[in-house]
Amino acid sequence: MDYSRNSHANKLAIIKGLFDFAHGVPFDVFACNSRVAYTVSYGAVRHCLEELSQQEARLVVERARDHTRGGVVVMDNVQNYLMQRDIRIGRTHTMNVGLAATYVELEGIHPNALNFADKMAHVANSRRSNLTVSQLLGYLDQKHIDTIMTLHWLLTLINYVPCLSSLRKDVLDAFRTRAAKLCLPVKSSFVHPLATSSKNETVTTDLKDAIFDFMEQIGQTSEDYQHRLILTCGDGLTFEKIIQLKKYLQFHGDDLQSLWLLEPVLAIWHTLWTDISRIYESHWGNSTLTSDPSTLAHSAAKIGHAAPPNLKKVDYYPYSELAYLILDVRMLDCWR
């Protein structure tokens, strides 16, 4: 009677059906619950998901082709180990490998920031060939760097000296005011998941097919595309493979087919990971039992911290904490 009297009575039922679908509820549960009008049928849930995905796909194309907006495609490999409960002929454990991408809207970006013609004009000028170390150092805001380093020294003292704890608020306020630079408003970004691909990013031809598939999902096709830079963010392997693919396709006449429009960006987190690995590779020392107090290995051995298995690719969180701990202690030792 509720279904016949009210066209909105099945909203709760469809929400419950989507919730059960996301948690992998067996099909028999859908048959039983839909019979008593607790949820909708399994077919109705699938139809709802298909309609929602098509609606989201149209929205992504509309937002990505808007000249007043910007965006970045974040992509990474995904893996799923498919374990067979009952192994028979033709049924073995397999690893499903694919690529997943997400389109993130970037608000507040000037349209000229993604101007492809402007970028190619700067490349043609080749001002990079005349760059010197002195010019590069001149681009650094040394006064701002000195302010940041001074505040970090004060913060270390405040964290470890109890009588100075009352000054903690003032130092933190200085980080947010005097040391702040190019502050962005704190707000959430609109994220649109794209359809996944079964391609393998380690295979060049697969990576090419996946990239063109993702670009087509944001409205950039060979027949109709905009001459704007397409930011593509990924981890170290994805970043390296995209640059390698661009070199392979650089002689194609079309700007899209040659991927000249694609601008690869290394993810910030992986940039930090690479930097912390560089620090350990350069300053760890010859061995954990070294007697040189200037090495990280000597300090780690004194506090009973295990050595990283691979200095070229350390675990980020535990060894970044170790590096900052050693830094704080040595800064305190300078005051001692």
N, C-alpha and C positions, 0 to 999 in steps of 0.2 A: 504494500500500500504506500510506503514511503517513496519507493521508486517511481510510482505512477503519479503521486501528488506533487513531488518536488524534484525539479531537474538538477538540483545541487545536492541531493541526498547521498550521491555516490562519491562525493569528494573524499570523505574519510575512508571509504572502502578502497578507493584507488591508491590513496596514500599508504594504507596498510599493505596493499598488494605490492607496491613498489618497495616497501621496507622488507617484506618477505623475500622478494626477488633478489634484492641486494645481498641478503644473508644466505642465499642458496637453499631456501626451504624446498623440500620435496614437492613434486607435482601433486601427489595425493592430498597434501594439506590444502593446496589451492582448490582442488575439487570439493573437499569437505567444507571449507570456509565460505566458498562462493555459493554453496547450496543453501546456507543459512544466512546469506547476505552479510557476512562478516567482512569479506573482501570480494573483489571482482574476480572473474575467471583468469586463468593463466594467459589465455589468448588476448584478453582485454589489456592485461599488463604489458604484454609484448607490443600490442598495437599502440598503446600510450607511449612507450619508450621510443618506438619508431617515429611517431609524430613529434615528440619532443626533440629527438636528435635532428630531424629535418628542419625544425624551427630554429634550433641552435645553429645549424649549418648556414641557413640563410642570414641569420644575424651576424655571424662571423664574417661572411663575405661583405655584408653592408658596412660593418665597422672597419674592416681592413682596407676597403677601397675609398674610405672617406678621406679627402685631402686634408681636412682639419685635424685628423687624428694620426697618431703613430702607434707602432706596435712592435713586438719582438716575438719570434718563434723560438721557444725553448724546447729542445729535443734531447733525447737520451735513449740508450738501449734499454730494453726490458727483457727479463728472463723469467720463465716459469717452468719449473721441473714437473713434468707430467709423470707421476708414478702409477703404474698399473697394479691394481689390487690382485688381479688374477692373470698371471703371465701365461700366455698361450702362443701358438704359432702366429707370427705377425704382430704380436702385441709386446712391446718392450718399453722400458723406461726411456723417455725422450726429454730433451730440453728445448722448449719453445723459445725461440729468439726472435725479437722484433724491435721496432722503433716506435716510440710514443712521442707526441709533440703537443705543446700547449701554446695557444696564442694569447699573449698578455698585452692588454691595452696600456699605452703610455700616454698619459695626459700632460698637457702643458708644454708640449714640444713644438718649437717653431717649425713650420713646414719646410723651411730651407735647410734644416738639419739633415733631412733625408733626400736632399736634392742630388740626383745622380749626375746631372750635367755639371754641377758645381764641383763635385768630387773629381770627375774626369778632367776638368780644366786644371785643377790643382795638380793632378798626376802628370798632366802634360807639361806643366811648368817645371817640374822636377826640382823644386827648391830643396828637397831632401838631400840631394847630392852635395849641396854646399853647406850642410849643417856641420858645425864644429862643436867640440865639447864645451867650449866657453859659452857659446850661444845656448846650449842645452842647460847648462848650469844657471844661466841668466834667466831662464824661464821659471826657475824654482822660486817660490816665495820664502826666502830664507828667514825673514822676520816671523812669519807664521809658523814655520818649523821650530824656531827657537821657543816660541810661546808654548807650543804643544809639548816639547821636551821638558820645559820648565815645570809645567803643570803635572807631568807624569812623575817627575822627581818628587814634587810636593805630595802627590797622591800616595806614592810608596811610603813616604814618611808617616803620613796620616794613618795609613792602614796598619802600620806595625808599631807605632808609638802611641800608647793609650792616652797620654796627656794632650795629644794633638787632635783627638777624635772630634772635638767641637768645631774644628775648621773644615771638616769634610764637606759640609754643605756649600761653603763658599768656594771651594776648589771645583766641585762638580758644577756649580753655577757658572764658573769661569769657562769650563769646557763648553757649555751651551751658549755662552754669550761672546766673550772676548776671543775664544779660540774657534768659534763656529765660522763656517765658510760655505757659501752656496747651499744653504739649508733648504731642503725640500719639505713641503707640508706632509705631515704624517696622515696618510689615508690609504685605504685598501685599493688595490688595482682590480680591474675586471679581468677575469681569467676565463678563457674559452678552451676546453679540451678538444683537440682534433681527433679525427678517426685514426686509430693506430695502424701500423703497417707491419707486415710479416717479413720485411726485408732485414738483412744483416748489415750493420754499419761497417763492419770490417771488410766487406766485399765492395769494391768500388762501384760496380754496376748496380748493386742493390741500393747503395747509398744514394746514387743518382736518381733511381726510380722513386725512392722514398722522399727525397727533397722535392722533386717535381710534383709528387702527390700532395705533399703538405702545402706547396705554393698554390696548387689548384684549389685546395680547400679554402684558401684565403682570397680567392678571386684573381689569382695571377696565372693565366693560361697563355699558351703560345699564340693563340688567336687574339687575345685581348689582355694586355697587361699594362701596368702603369710604370713609367720610368722614374721610380723611386727606389731608394735603397731598402732592402729587406733585411732587417737585423735578425740574425740567427745565433742563438746562444746555446752553448753545450759544454760538456766537460772536456778534459784535455784530449782524449782520443777523438771525440766528435769534432772538436776544433781543428785538430791536425788533419783529420780525414777530409774535412770540407775544404781546407786550404789546398790539400793535395788534389782534390777533385777539380777545383777551380783552375789549377795549373794544366790539368789534362784537357779541359774544355775551353781554354783561353782563346783558341783560334777560331771558334765558331763565330759566324757573322752576326747572329742575333744576340742581343744583350741578355735575354733571358736564358737562351740555350747555352750560352757561354758562362752563365752564372756571374756575370759582371755586376748584376743588380744585388747579388747576395753579399752581405757584409757579416762575416763570422765574428763572433765575440766570445771570448773565453769567460766562463762563469766566474763571478767574484770569489765564490767559495773555493773553487779549484785553483784560482790564482793564489789565494792565501795558503792552500795546501802545498802548492809548488814552492812557495817562498819558505815555508817552515821546513820542507824537505831540503831545500838548498842550504839553510842555516845548519842543519844537522850534518849534512854531507861535508860542509866546509869546516865546522868547528867541533865535531865530535871527538876527533883525535884518532890515534893509531889503534888503540885498544882500550877496553874498559879499565884495565889495570894500570893505566898510564899515571905517572907521577907529576904530570904537568897540570898545575891548578887552573890554567887558563882554558882548558878544554871542557866541553860539556860532559865527557865521559868521566872525568875525575869527580865532578860535582855529583853526577848521578850515582856513582859508586859509593860516595860518602853517605848518601841518604837511602841506599839500598834499592835504587830504581833500576829495573832491567834495561838492557840495551835494546834498541829497536832492531828487529830482524833484518830490515832492509833500510839502509840510510838514504837511499834514493827515493823511497816512498814510505815515509813513516806514517803511523796512525795519527790522524790529525789531532783529535781531542786530548788524549793522554799526553802526547809529547809536546803539544803547544802549551799545556798547563805546566809541564816540566820546564820548558824554556822560559816561561814567564816567572816561574818560581825562582829559578837560578838567577834571572835578571834582577828580581827584587832583592834577593839576598846579597848579591854583589853590589847593588846600589847602596844598601844599608852598610855594607862593609866599607864602602868609601867614607861614609860618615863616621864609622868607628875609628 
